[in-house]
Structure formats: C-alpha cells, structure tokens
Amino acid sequence: MPEFLELLPPEEALQRLLSLLPVQVKTEDVKTELSLGRVTAQPVVAPHPLPSFNRSTVDGYALRAADTHGASEALPAYLQLADEVQMGAAPENTLERGQCALIHTGGMMPPGSDAVVMIEYTQLVKPEEVEILHSVAVGENILKVGEDVSQAEEVIPSGKRLRPAEIGGAMALGITELTVAQKPRLGILSTGDEVIPPAEDIQPGQVRDINSYTLSALVDQAGGEPVRYGIISDQADLLYSTAEKALAECDVVVITAGSSASVRDLTSQVIDRLGKPGVLVHGVNVRPGKPTILGVCDGKAVIGLPGNPVSALVIAWLFVVPVIEALLGIQHPQPPASVQARLTVNLASQSGREDWVPVRLIREQEDYLAEPIFGKSNLIFTLTRADGLLCIPPDATGVSTGEIVRVRLF
C-alpha cells in the first residue's frame, strides 16, 4: 500500500485516535506524601472545615472591634490585658467588654473576641493595660471556621494531577492516603537492523539506541510506566510476536522505526495484524514526524513513531503524552509551560503543514529572544541545545524576524 494514504492535521489525527480509546481508569491507594505527580481517581472531600477554629493571622491582641472604635495615635483606646492565648491550646477565658488577650499568629480566638489588632499598633503601658492606636473592624486579621474549605466540600476533583499544593491541602485535612489512577504501562519497541544497545561498542553502519531511553523518560515524566522490549530487527514475524506480547502486557504499544526503506510499511502491517480496527492514521502533516502511524488494536493504542530521535520525541509529545493523560483520566490537562519570545531570524514554512522548530532562549533584559537551532531530525543534540519548541501553525507560510512567538518549554 502507499506509504502515506492521507496526511491529517495533528489535532485531527489525535482526536481520531482518542475517540476510539475506551478509558477505564484502574485505581490504587497511595500514601499522600508519595503522590506527587499522580492523578486522582476520585474526588477528595473535606472531612471537616478548614480552619476548624477561628484563628489569628497576625501577632497582636484579640479583642472586641467595638472597643477600638475611633482609636488613633492622637486618641488611643485603653483595654485591660486579661489573658495570653497559648499556641496549640484553646483559650480558657471569655473576653468581656474592655478586655483583650495577647495572641500569636495561628492562635485560637478566645470567646467574646471578633478581631485582632496588630501588635505594631499597640503599646503595653502597664502590666495589665494595653494602649490601642488603631481601630479594627469585625473579622479583621482573623481566619474564620471554614473560610478555606467547608465540611464535605470537594477540595480536589477527580482527574487532577497532584502538585505540592494539593498534597499540602490533603495533609491539612488529615488525609494521609489518596486513591489515584494506576500508571498506564507503555511497551516501547525499538526497531532496526542497525540499532545496538548503548553499552556496546559501535561498528561502522551502526547507531546506538536512543529512542527507547528518551521515550521511557518522557513516559515516566508524563505519569506512565515505560516497559522496554529491546531492539527488534526488521523482520515481520519477530516484530509482530514482540508487539503482540507487549500489547498483551501493556496498555499502549509504541514502535519506533529503523531506517530501512520498508520499515514503515512493516510497522503499519504489524499494527493491522495486532487487532481491530488497526491503523487509523498513516501520515501526519507535521514536521518533523510526517511518517507517524496511529492505530487502535482491540481497544489499545499502538503508535508507530519515526526512527529519527528528534522526530520521535516531538511526535511523542504530540501524541503519546495525550494518550497517557487520557488513560489517567485527566479531565483538564494542564497547558504546557511556555514563554513569549522575539524571533531572531526569518523562518519559512510550508502552508498547510505544522512545523515544530527547536529554539534556544536568550535573556535580553526583561524579555527573551528565540534563536532557532537548525539541524536534521536524526541529531539528538539539536534538542539538548534547545530550551523549547516553536510551533509554526499550518495556516502560516513562516514567521518573520522580530515577531513575538510562543515557545513551548521542555
């Protein structure tokens, strides 16, 4: 069959793939302290309000706001110092009118008080008398019960990738274990008669395996579990049997092609043999990475990536990562980190094709310059020298020097 039956735009190709993937999130319980980067598989609900008691946000004096009405440096108010609130303990006494209590940041508000005046606006004039130089309103400098979250409130939705803030919030509520999505397993097959393991001495005509390791790192970073199946020679039966094993053991199979002329057709034929419906997309209108193959075999994604390391990694960002996010049940993926920068040279592009160009960011005062790094798609250090990728959309024929562009950071 022809090598490229139809060149689809990347977004359309991705949606065609995702539309045929049944998402059944498998779950497991993990300790909250070990859950960074994991994805919640069910909503997290607050077992109690937070804060669970009215507390001061400053060092100062707890009092009745009405007792400070009109107080100023010219006309201070004078209150009786009745108590000191001990940290980590409930106040023992109720404040009466005209009384105050020394309180520290985070301390529990004593009964009868409704505000705190900052210690900077006070003076202790006698052992039991405080001069108030500033008026306060009811509720000033106080966190009230449930002001952060109320009891039974959903505080972390299902399908949320956990960051340090979510972990801290769960711990504040005493939630020490979370139900998260199991990491999807991605089988990675590197193909090519010329490809050898990185530890071996290289011979003429050979190249070391790069893709297995860059893709494994990317899968791990995205929240999946990479499973490497080694280097497969360009033999249909061997590739098929290895891919069949990977498909049975993993949730997704990724095949990176070698450089032999027939290998892309070989990969597409193997994908069609693995299960129904087989190949969905054979060729994507993107550079680098046109010879991308997207398939679904009996409910599991099988993706054929170009063999060139830069192409393989760029296409994996565009297609493998979204598949991982879908299998994790992520409802609203975080937009990739990016920065605006001013392009340093003209970049030409073919209309109708989406181009991804590695760029180096150069700091210029408060702004950035985006300097393209030119290199062929089999040169992995093209990416190591880059800070991110610049996308030239398909409706453009290029980008001009000095134009403000958005750079997607690695």
NUDREN-110974 format. One record per residue (C-alpha): y, x, z; residue in one letter; residue number from 1. Coordinates in steps of 0.2 Angstrom, whole numbers, plus 5000, padded with zeros to 4 digits. Layout:
Y_X_Z_a_NUM .
...
END
This chain:
5000_5000_5000_m_1 .
5018_5006_4998_p_2 .
5025_5017_5012_e_3 .
5040_5006_5016_f_4 .
5037_4987_5011_l_5 .
5054_4982_5019_e_6 .
5067_4991_5029_l_7 .
5073_4980_5043_l_8 .
5089_4982_5053_p_9 .
5084_4990_5070_p_10 .
5089_4974_5081_e_11 .
5079_4963_5069_e_12 .
5064_4974_5070_a_13 .
5064_4974_5089_l_14 .
5066_4956_5090_q_15 .
5051_4953_5078_r_16 .
5041_4965_5090_l_17 .
5046_4957_5106_l_18 .
5044_4939_5100_s_19 .
5025_4942_5099_l_20 .
5023_4951_5115_l_21 .
5016_4940_5129_p_22 .
5024_4945_5145_v_23 .
5013_4943_5160_q_24 .
5020_4954_5174_v_25 .
5007_4962_5186_k_26 .
5013_4965_5203_t_27 .
5011_4976_5218_e_28 .
5019_4979_5235_d_29 .
5028_4995_5239_v_30 .
5037_5002_5253_k_31 .
5056_4998_5251_t_32 .
5060_5017_5254_e_33 .
5049_5021_5239_l_34 .
5055_5008_5227_s_35 .
5069_5017_5219_l_36 .
5069_5013_5200_g_37 .
5055_4999_5202_r_38 .
5058_4982_5196_v_39 .
5057_4966_5207_t_40 .
5043_4954_5203_a_41 .
5050_4940_5214_q_42 .
5067_4936_5221_p_43 .
5072_4944_5238_v_44 .
5078_4931_5250_v_45 .
5088_4935_5266_a_46 .
5078_4931_5282_p_47 .
5094_4930_5292_h_48 .
5113_4930_5289_p_49 .
5122_4947_5287_l_50 .
5131_4952_5298_p_51 .
5121_4942_5311_s_52 .
5136_4943_5323_f_53 .
5155_4943_5322_n_54 .
5159_4962_5322_r_55 .
5175_4973_5321_s_56 .
5179_4983_5305_t_57 .
5191_4995_5315_v_58 .
5194_5003_5331_d_59 .
5206_4993_5341_g_60 .
5207_4979_5353_y_61 .
5198_4962_5352_a_62 .
5210_4948_5357_l_63 .
5216_4930_5353_r_64 .
5228_4931_5337_a_65 .
5239_4919_5345_a_66 .
5243_4931_5359_d_67 .
5251_4943_5346_t_68 .
5262_4930_5338_h_69 .
5279_4939_5334_g_70 .
5274_4955_5341_a_71 .
5283_4971_5334_s_72 .
5289_4988_5339_e_73 .
5305_4980_5344_a_74 .
5297_4966_5354_l_75 .
5279_4971_5359_p_76 .
5267_4959_5367_a_77 .
5258_4964_5383_y_78 .
5240_4960_5386_l_79 .
5228_4963_5401_q_80 .
5214_4975_5396_l_81 .
5199_4966_5403_a_82 .
5184_4975_5396_d_83 .
5177_4988_5384_e_84 .
5163_4982_5371_v_85 .
5149_4994_5372_q_86 .
5141_4999_5355_m_87 .
5124_4991_5352_g_88 .
5126_4978_5366_a_89 .
5133_4961_5367_a_90 .
5149_4959_5377_p_91 .
5146_4952_5394_e_92 .
5163_4943_5397_n_93 .
5173_4930_5388_t_94 .
5191_4934_5385_l_95 .
5204_4922_5392_e_96 .
5222_4919_5386_r_97 .
5232_4935_5388_g_98 .
5217_4947_5388_q_99 .
5210_4960_5376_c_100 .
5195_4971_5375_a_101 .
5193_4989_5368_l_102 .
5181_4988_5353_i_103 .
5175_5001_5341_h_104 .
5171_4999_5323_t_105 .
5155_4989_5321_g_106 .
5156_4982_5339_g_107 .
5152_4964_5343_m_108 .
5166_4952_5345_m_109 .
5167_4946_5363_p_110 .
5168_4927_5365_p_111 .
5185_4920_5366_g_112 .
5192_4933_5353_s_113 .
5196_4929_5335_d_114 .
5205_4945_5329_a_115 .
5206_4964_5331_v_116 .
5222_4974_5331_v_117 .
5221_4992_5325_m_118 .
5222_5005_5339_i_119 .
5236_5013_5329_e_120 .
5247_4998_5333_y_121 .
5244_4999_5352_t_122 .
5248_5009_5367_q_123 .
5240_5009_5384_l_124 .
5255_5008_5396_v_125 .
5245_5005_5412_k_126 .
5226_5007_5416_p_127 .
5224_4989_5413_e_128 .
5238_4984_5402_e_129 .
5240_4986_5383_v_130 .
5256_4986_5373_e_131 .
5253_4977_5356_i_132 .
5266_4982_5342_l_133 .
5259_4972_5328_h_134 .
5254_4954_5326_s_135 .
5237_4949_5318_v_136 .
5231_4933_5310_a_137 .
5215_4924_5315_v_138 .
5200_4933_5307_g_139 .
5210_4949_5304_e_140 .
5199_4965_5305_n_141 .
5183_4955_5308_i_142 .
5167_4953_5298_l_143 .
5160_4936_5301_k_144 .
5142_4930_5303_v_145 .
5135_4928_5285_g_146 .
5151_4935_5277_e_147 .
5140_4947_5267_d_148 .
5125_4935_5264_v_149 .
5119_4919_5272_s_150 .
5102_4915_5278_q_151 .
5090_4910_5264_a_152 .
5102_4917_5251_e_153 .
5094_4925_5236_e_154 .
5101_4943_5238_v_155 .
5091_4952_5224_i_156 .
5084_4942_5209_p_157 .
5068_4944_5201_s_158 .
5068_4957_5186_g_159 .
5081_4968_5194_k_160 .
5079_4987_5193_r_161 .
5081_4993_5211_l_162 .
5096_5005_5214_r_163 .
5101_5014_5230_p_164 .
5112_4999_5235_a_165 .
5098_4986_5233_e_166 .
5087_4997_5244_i_167 .
5100_4998_5257_g_168 .
5103_4980_5257_g_169 .
5085_4976_5259_a_170 .
5084_4988_5274_m_171 .
5099_4980_5282_a_172 .
5089_4964_5282_l_173 .
5073_4972_5289_g_174 .
5064_4970_5273_i_175 .
5053_4986_5273_t_176 .
5041_4980_5258_e_177 .
5045_4973_5241_l_178 .
5035_4965_5228_t_179 .
5038_4974_5212_v_180 .
5031_4975_5194_a_181 .
5017_4987_5191_q_182 .
5022_5001_5179_k_183 .
5015_4997_5162_p_184 .
5003_5010_5155_r_185 .
5008_5018_5139_l_186 .
4995_5028_5129_g_187 .
5003_5042_5119_i_188 .
4993_5049_5104_l_189 .
5000_5065_5095_s_190 .
4993_5067_5078_t_191 .
4992_5081_5065_g_192 .
4981_5095_5060_d_193 .
4995_5107_5063_e_194 .
4999_5102_5081_v_195 .
4992_5113_5095_i_196 .
4994_5112_5114_p_197 .
5010_5120_5121_p_198 .
5000_5133_5131_a_199 .
4991_5140_5116_e_200 .
4997_5155_5105_d_201 .
5004_5149_5089_i_202 .
4997_5154_5072_q_203 .
5005_5153_5055_p_204 .
5007_5135_5050_g_205 .
5005_5128_5067_q_206 .
5018_5119_5079_v_207 .
5016_5116_5097_r_208 .
5015_5098_5103_d_209 .
5032_5092_5108_i_210 .
5032_5073_5106_n_211 .
5018_5070_5119_s_212 .
5029_5078_5133_y_213 .
5046_5071_5128_t_214 .
5039_5054_5126_l_215 .
5030_5055_5143_s_216 .
5046_5060_5151_a_217 .
5055_5045_5143_l_218 .
5042_5033_5148_v_219 .
5042_5039_5166_d_220 .
5061_5038_5166_q_221 .
5061_5020_5159_a_222 .
5048_5014_5173_g_223 .
5032_5016_5164_g_224 .
5016_5026_5167_e_225 .
5013_5038_5152_p_226 .
4994_5042_5148_v_227 .
4992_5056_5136_r_228 .
4977_5055_5124_y_229 .
4979_5073_5117_g_230 .
4981_5079_5099_i_231 .
4971_5069_5086_i_232 .
4968_5077_5069_s_233 .
4972_5067_5053_d_234 .
4955_5058_5052_q_235 .
4955_5039_5051_a_236 .
4939_5037_5061_d_237 .
4945_5049_5075_l_238 .
4962_5041_5076_l_239 .
4955_5024_5076_y_240 .
4942_5027_5090_s_241 .
4955_5036_5101_t_242 .
4968_5022_5098_a_243 .
4955_5009_5102_e_244 .
4951_5017_5118_k_245 .
4970_5019_5123_a_246 .
4973_5000_5118_l_247 .
4959_4995_5130_a_248 .
4965_5006_5144_e_249 .
4984_5004_5142_c_250 .
4997_4990_5139_d_251 .
5006_4999_5125_v_252 .
5000_5012_5112_v_253 .
5012_5025_5104_v_254 .
5006_5036_5090_i_255 .
5017_5050_5084_t_256 .
5013_5056_5066_a_257 .
5009_5073_5060_g_258 .
5017_5080_5044_s_259 .
5003_5077_5031_s_260 .
5008_5066_5017_a_261 .
4996_5052_5020_s_262 .
4998_5051_5039_v_263 .
5010_5036_5040_r_264 .
4999_5026_5029_d_265 .
4984_5031_5040_l_266 .
4993_5026_5056_t_267 .
4998_5009_5048_s_268 .
4979_5006_5043_q_269 .
4973_5010_5060_v_270 .
4985_4998_5068_i_271 .
4980_4984_5056_d_272 .
4962_4988_5061_r_273 .
4965_4988_5080_l_274 .
4969_4969_5081_g_275 .
4979_4954_5075_k_276 .
4992_4952_5068_p_277 .
4993_4971_5066_g_278 .
5008_4979_5058_v_279 .
5024_4969_5059_l_280 .
5037_4981_5053_v_281 .
5034_4996_5042_h_282 .
5051_5005_5040_g_283 .
5067_5003_5049_v_284 .
5084_5005_5041_n_285 .
5090_5019_5053_v_286 .
5092_5037_5053_r_287 .
5083_5047_5060_p_288 .
5067_5037_5060_g_289 .
5065_5027_5045_k_290 .
5046_5028_5044_p_291 .
5044_5018_5060_t_292 .
5029_5006_5062_i_293 .
5029_4992_5074_l_294 .
5014_4982_5077_g_295 .
5005_4970_5089_v_296 .
4987_4971_5091_c_297 .
4979_4957_5101_d_298 .
4994_4954_5112_g_299 .
4999_4973_5115_k_300 .
5012_4983_5106_a_301 .
5007_4998_5095_v_302 .
5021_5008_5089_i_303 .
5020_5022_5076_g_304 .
5034_5035_5078_l_305 .
5039_5048_5066_p_306 .
5032_5065_5069_g_307 .
5049_5075_5069_n_308 .
5054_5077_5088_p_309 .
5072_5071_5086_v_310 .
5067_5055_5076_s_311 .
5053_5052_5088_a_312 .
5064_5052_5103_l_313 .
5078_5042_5095_v_314 .
5066_5029_5090_i_315 .
5058_5028_5107_a_316 .
5075_5025_5114_w_317 .
5077_5011_5102_l_318 .
5060_5003_5103_f_319 .
5049_5010_5116_v_320 .
5061_5008_5131_v_321 .
5065_4989_5127_p_322 .
5046_4986_5127_v_323 .
5044_4994_5144_i_324 .
5058_4984_5150_e_325 .
5051_4968_5143_a_326 .
5034_4971_5151_l_327 .
5043_4975_5168_l_328 .
5050_4958_5167_g_329 .
5068_4964_5167_i_330 .
5079_4949_5164_q_331 .
5096_4958_5160_h_332 .
5093_4976_5156_p_333 .
5107_4987_5161_q_334 .
5118_4993_5147_p_335 .
5115_5012_5143_p_336 .
5128_5023_5151_a_337 .
5141_5028_5138_s_338 .
5158_5035_5136_v_339 .
5173_5034_5124_q_340 .
5177_5050_5115_a_341 .
5188_5055_5100_r_342 .
5178_5061_5085_l_343 .
5182_5079_5079_t_344 .
5176_5078_5061_v_345 .
5173_5066_5047_n_346 .
5155_5058_5047_l_347 .
5149_5050_5032_a_348 .
5135_5036_5032_s_349 .
5126_5025_5020_q_350 .
5131_5007_5020_s_351 .
5118_4996_5027_g_352 .
5109_5009_5037_r_353 .
5112_5013_5056_e_354 .
5115_5031_5059_d_355 .
5112_5040_5076_w_356 .
5121_5057_5077_v_357 .
5119_5069_5092_p_358 .
5136_5074_5099_v_359 .
5142_5086_5112_r_360 .
5156_5080_5123_l_361 .
5171_5092_5126_i_362 .
5183_5088_5140_r_363 .
5201_5088_5135_e_364 .
5212_5084_5150_q_365 .
5208_5066_5154_e_366 .
5199_5062_5138_d_367 .
5183_5068_5129_y_368 .
5181_5075_5111_l_369 .
5164_5070_5102_a_370 .
5158_5085_5092_e_371 .
5143_5081_5081_p_372 .
5128_5093_5082_i_373 .
5121_5094_5064_f_374 .
5103_5098_5062_g_375 .
5087_5092_5054_k_376 .
5076_5079_5064_s_377 .
5062_5092_5067_n_378 .
5074_5103_5078_l_379 .
5072_5098_5096_i_380 .
5086_5109_5102_f_381 .
5098_5098_5092_t_382 .
5096_5086_5106_l_383 .
5095_5098_5120_t_384 .
5113_5104_5115_r_385 .
5119_5086_5114_a_386 .
5126_5075_5128_d_387 .
5123_5059_5119_g_388 .
5121_5049_5103_l_389 .
5135_5042_5092_l_390 .
5130_5026_5083_c_391 .
5137_5023_5066_i_392 .
5134_5004_5063_p_393 .
5126_4998_5046_p_394 .
5142_4989_5040_d_395 .
5152_5006_5040_a_396 .
5152_5020_5027_t_397 .
5157_5033_5040_g_398 .
5168_5037_5054_v_399 .
5185_5047_5052_s_400 .
5191_5062_5062_t_401 .
5201_5057_5077_g_402 .
5193_5039_5078_e_403 .
5188_5033_5095_i_404 .
5170_5031_5096_v_405 .
5157_5026_5110_r_406 .
5144_5039_5114_v_407 .
5128_5033_5122_r_408 .
5123_5046_5135_l_409 .
5106_5053_5138_f_410 .
END
